[in-house]
Amino acid sequence: MRERICPVIILMNRNKKRYILPIVFCTAALFVFDVNADAAAGVPQADSVQSEAAGDIWQQQAELAAANAEAYRKAQEQYAAELAAYQQALLEQQAREKKEAQTQQSLAEADNVKTEEADGAASPTEAGPAVIPPAQSLQTLPQNGTIANGRLIAAGLLSAPVETPLKGKSISILGDSISTYQGYIPSGYACFYPETQNDVKDVTQTWWMQVLYNTGMRLAVNGSYSASAVCGDSQAEDSSAGCSTRRINELMGTDGTVPDVILVYMGANDFFRSMELGKFNGMTGRGEKYYTNFTEGYELMIQKLLRTYPASRIYCMTLIEANSGDHPRINEKGNTIADFNQRIKEIAAAYGLPVIDVHNCGMEVYELNHYTSDGTHPNKEGAAKMANYVTAMLLQTA
């Protein structure tokens, strides 16, 4: 820059006054020229920075495109899996509907045969009404091979016997939520069925009402109380405990009817509340108090039942499984449903009472989501399984 300014200074010495402004102007111009030249020299560097920025943007766009492609691939896989599951479920539903239609046809044919036989019988007294079951898919009873609705025999699809050993006998139930139904339990008792998330929407779909249909028994009292446990206050007038005097006394009909049969399904809520399981020592004459020990409470309950209904046939029922995923649930005390069931069997044996081992009715721990609405309360299919098993046991031991 100095070489460019010097000639202008010499020119200024010849006529200083005249060229002062032009010299300043030229000097400024030359300075601007130099700055512009320097800036021009920096253009390649700016281009390089811009190129790098453009490269970064391209890299980001490429990564975003790759991420979108991966997300799309996963979405396709998920859609394919869901579609396959839906198609499988649809096939299973169609198969069930087809089987049910075949069953209903078989029922109709069997009824026609029965009607023809009744019309042609020598004596009209030889024919009688069959036990009418609730509408359901037929399932074979595991013990005697008969059909759950009591109208057909598995081998020949013939109508079931008109009479059963239990027909006309009265029955009461001491139970918890899975044995309730609105309008069929004593006033003031808590109720579970019908329930929004459960497909048992009619009393004929409950396990206990199906047992009545299948055996021909009549209901004395369904003394089931939702959320009730064996443990609790044994004396309070408003107690919901299974061992309470209130619950025991209210198994008798309002007309004073003493039930011929009493089914006891209690203990599930003791398990869920992690009540102390306790040890069984066969203590007679247990006193009245607030019980927190399942074994002691259950034994008191049995003692009261035997004292109050000495002529009744009392059955102790084991509990259906409780799950944690595909495994048996363990409560806070480290016990399982199997532990509680074993204690029920021990107490029943000590008092000479028959046991209906509902735990083995066919609802495996990994199938509970299929047979219950919440892992605890049977749906229609679960209730049918229970009814099948209980019916078979009652008829075999009648």
N, C-alpha and C positions, 0 to 999 in steps of 0.2 A: 504493500500500500504506500510506502514511503516513496518509491520510484515514480509513482503516478502523481503524487502531490508536488514534488519538487519543480517540475516545469511550470506549473501554474504559479508557484511563488516567484520564479524569475520573471514571468510575464507581469506579475503584479508590481515588481520593482521599477519597471519602465514607466508605468503610469498608475500610480498607486490609487489615486482617488477614483479614477474611472472604472477600475476593475475589481474593486473591493467586493462588491456583491457577487459578481460572476465567480470570483475565486471561491467565495464561501459556498455558492451554489455548486460549483464544480467539485469542491471538496466533499460536500454532502452527497453529491451524486456518485462520486467515486466511492464514498463510504457505503452507500446503498448498494452500489455495484458489487463491492467486496462481500457485503453481507449476503446478497442474493447468490453470489458465487459460492459462498460457504454453504448456504442452504441447499443449493443445487448439488453440492458435493455430498450432502447428507441424505438425499433421496433414496439411494440404494439401501441405506440402513433402515429407513422407514418402510420401504417395501418389504424388507426382510421381516420386520416386526409384524407387518400386516399379514404376511404369508404364514408366519407362525400362528397368529391368532385364527386365521382361516383354517389352518390345519387342526387346531384344537376344536373348533366348532364342528368340523367334519367328523372328528373322532367321537365327539359327544353324540352327534346325530347317528353315527354308526352304532354306538353302544345302545342308544335308545331304541333303534330299529331292532337290534338283536334281542333286547329285553321284551319288546312287544311281540316278537316272533315266538319267544319262549312262552310267554303268557298265553298266546293264542294256541300253542301246541298243548299246553296243560288244560286249557279250557275244552279243547277237542276231546282229550282223553277223559276228562270228567264227564262230559256230555255222553260219550260212548258208554262209560260205566253206568251212568244213571239210566240210560236208555235200555241197556241190557238188564238191569235190575227191574225196571218197569215191565219189560217184556216177560221176564221170568215170573213176576208177581201176577201178571195178567193170565199167564198160562196156568198158574196154580189156582187162581180164582175160577177160571173156566172149568178146570178139572173138578174143583169142589162143587161147583154148581151142577155139573153133569152127574156127579156121584149122588148129590142130593136129589136131583130129578129122578134118577134111577131108583133111589130108595123110596121116594114118595110113590112111584109107580108100583113098586113091590108091595108097599103098604096097601095101596088101593086094591091090588089084585088079591092080597091076602084077606082083606075085608070082604071082597066079593065072594071068595071061597067060603069064608066063615058064614056069610049071610045065606049062601046056598045050602050049606050043611045044616044051619039052624032051621031053614024052611023045610028041609026034608027029614028032620029028626022025628022020631016016634013020639017023644015027649017034649013039650016046649020048655020044661024045667031044665032040660039038659043044656040049653044054651043060655048064656048070660052076658052082660056087658063086660067088655075088656077094659082094663085100666087105660084111660086116655092120657097119653103123654103130651108134654109140651112139644111144639114143633122144633125139631133139631136133627142134625145128622146122626145116624145110628153108629154106635161104637160098641164093640164086643166087650162084655164084661170079662175081666181077666181070670175069674175063678170058675164060673160054672158054664161059660159059653153062651149064655142067653144074651139077648139084645137089650140095651139100656132102657128102651121105652116100654118094656114089658109086654109087647104085643107080638113079637116074632121070636122064633127059635132059630139060631144062626144056621143050623144045618139045612132046614127045609123051608124056611120062611113061612112057617105055620103060625097061627095065632097062639098067643101065650095062654097058659092056664087061666081060667076065669078066677079061680081062688088062689090066694097066697096064704101062707101061715100067719101073716100079719094083717090081713085085710080086716078093717073095722076096728083095729086096736088104736088107742090114742097115743100120741107122742108129744113130748115137750123137748125144747132145745135150750140148753144153757150155753150161750155163745157170745162172740164179739161181733165186730163189724161185718165180717164176711157172711154172717148168717142173718143179717137184718134185711128188712124191706119195709118201706113206709106203709103204714096202715096195718101191719101184721105183727107189731111188737107192742108191749104195754105202753100206755100213755106215760110220757115223761122220759122214756128211754131214748138215748141218742141213736141216730140212724145213719147208715152210709148209702145203701141202695134205695132208689136209683141215683146214679151219680153221673155228672156230665161227661167225664172222660171214659166211662165204662159202658160197654154195649149191652149190659144186662138192664133192659128197660121194662121188663114185665116180670111179675112175681113168678110166673111159670118157668122163667129162665134161671131162677136161683137153684142152688144145689139141693137145698132142703125140700123145696116144693116138688122138685123132680123125684125125690125119694118118696114123698107121699103118693105121687101118681104111680110110681113103679110098684110100690108095695100095697097100695090100697089102704094105708093108714090114714087116720084123720088127725088134724092138728088140735092139740089141747091148748098149749101156749108156746109161742116162740119167744122165750125170754132172753133174747140176744140184745146186747147193749154195745153200741159202737164205741171203740177206744177203751173198752173196759179190760181190766187185768184181773188175774186171780187175787193178787195182793191188794191190800187196802184195809179200810175199816170194816171189821166183820160185824159190828153192832149198829152202826148209824142207820137211821131209818131211810136216809136218802143215799146210802152207799151204792156205788156201782160195782164194787168188788165182787168177783165170782164167789168168794168165800163168805160173803155177807148173808145174814139171815134173810134180808129183804129179797135178794136174788133167788135164794133157794125156795122161799115160801111162794114166790110169784110164779113158780112153774106149775102150780095147781090151777086148774080152770076156774073161771069166775063162778061157775055153778058147783064148785067143789069137786070137780072131776080129778081123780088121781091118775096121772098118766101111766099107761102100761109100759111105755118105753121112754127113756130119757137119754138124749145124746148130749155129751159134754165136749164142746170144742172151745177150750180156754187155754191161754198161756202165751199167745203170740205177742201181746202187748207187754207182758212181763219180760220177754226176751228183748223186745225193742227198747224197753226202758232200762235194760241192764240190771234188773232186780237180782239180788243174790240168789244163786241157784240152791245153795244149801246142801246138806247131807240128809239122806233118808235113814231114819232109825226106827220107824214103825211105832212112834209114840201114839198111844191111844188117849182119847179124851182131851184133845187140844182145847185150850181156853179161848175166850173172846178177847181180841185186841186188834191193834193196827199191825197188819202183817207186811213185812218187807222182804221176807224170805219165801221164794216160790215154793219150795218143797213143803214147808210148813203150811203155807196157805192152801196149796192144792190138797194136802192131806185133810185139813179141816173141812174144806169144801166137800170132799168125798164122805167124810164122817157125817156131816149134816145131811147130805143127800140120802144116805142109808138110814139115818134116824127118821127123817121126814117121810121118805117113800120106801118103806121096807119091802113092799110088794112089787115095786117097779123094776124093770130090767134096765140097768144103768150101763151105758157104754162110754168108755173114755176114748176120745179120738186124738190121735197124734196130729201134729201141725204140719202144714205144707212148708216147703223150704223157703228160706229167705236168702236172697242172693246179693253178692257184690261183684258185678260183672258176671263172669261165668263160674264163679266160685261161691261156696257157702259164706254167708255173712257171719262175721264174728263181732259180738257186742263188746261194750266197754269192759266187761268183766272177763273177757276172753272165752266166752261160751258160744256155742253154735245152737241152731235149732235142734240138731241131733242130740245134743246134751239134754235139752229140755224134754225131748221126746223119750229119751231113755229113762228119765226120771218119772214121766207119766206112766210108762210101762211098768216100772218097779212098784209104784204106788198102787196101780190097778191090780197087779198080780198079788200084792200083799192083802188086798181086800176082796180077792176073788172075782174081780170084774173083767168082762171081756174088753178087748182093745180093738178098735178099728184103725188100722195103721194107714191113715190117709196120706202120710208122708210118702208112701209107696204107690200112690194111685196113678202115677205115670207122668207127673209134672216134674221133669228133671230141672236141676238148678239152672242149666244153660238154656232152658226153654221157658223160663218164667215170663219173659217179655212177650212171649206168644200166648201164654195162658192167663196172664193177668194184665190189668190196666196200668199197674204201678209197681209191679214186683211183689205185691202183697194180696190184693183183692182180685179173685178170679173173675175173668170175663165169661162170656157165654160158653166158650170151649172149655175153659178151666172148670167152670161150674158143672158142666156135663161130665167131665172126667171124675170129679168128686162124687157126683150123684151115682155114676156107674159103680164105683168102688164101694160106696156106703151101702147101696142097694144089695150088692152081692153079699157083703158081709152080714147084713141084717137077715137076709133070707137063709143064709147058711147056718146061722146060729139061732134062728127063731125056735 
